[in-house]
Amino acid sequence: MKKKNPSCPQCKSDNVVVIVYGYPEDMDTYLKDIENGTLALGGCCMGEDDPIWFCNNCHNEFGKRFTTLEERK
């Protein structure tokens, strides 16, 4: 079973989505998801301390990227 996205530590909102990094293969799909507020783009370059979560309400970025898919389950 998939875990629920966390609440924003800054504003306590549940309107939080995952930040996706890397070059998107299908930009149209990504743009629709961004417009719908179901994901946020983090850019093409990734670092070890990049955040994984984006709050659609206050635009806070927080958390660390997962190192394995198992951590997301």
Secondary structure as UniProt FT lines:
FT   TURN            9..11
FT   STRAND          16..21
FT   HELIX           27..35
FT   TURN            36..37
FT   STRAND          40..43
FT   TURN            48..49
FT   STRAND          53..55
FT   TURN            56..58
FT   STRAND          61..62
FT   HELIX           69..72
//
